[in-house]
Amino acid sequence: MEKLAYVLWKRGDEPNEAFKRRLLDETAPRLHALEIERVRISVVDDDVAAGEKLRLGRMSPPKGALLTCWIEQSQDRGGVERVLSGTCGALAGISSSSHARS
């Protein structure tokens, strides 16, 4: 098994809550339909908006979410990336083997 981790950016000036709803209501089920395991989504939403000034980094636009999941082999990540590309304004990712040493 290999873990994929993606930093996700919203589309333009999209509200945080709209991005959150799309990730949870549309993206996560589509990933599960691909038999992707252990999908975890950490998203900037209205609950954490008060901490906006505490964010690390000053990217413009700021990062909107972090999504991690597990697949059998990272070279088979095309389906995952197609789903995410249809959801986000931009994404960046990395993979690591469950056998990798830290």
Secondary structure, DSSP 8 states (H G I E B T S, - for coil): -EEEEEEEE-STT--HHHHHHHIIIIIHHHHHHTT-EEEEEEE--TTTGGGGGG-SS--SS---EEEEEEES-GGGTHHHHHHHHHH-SEEEEEEEETT---
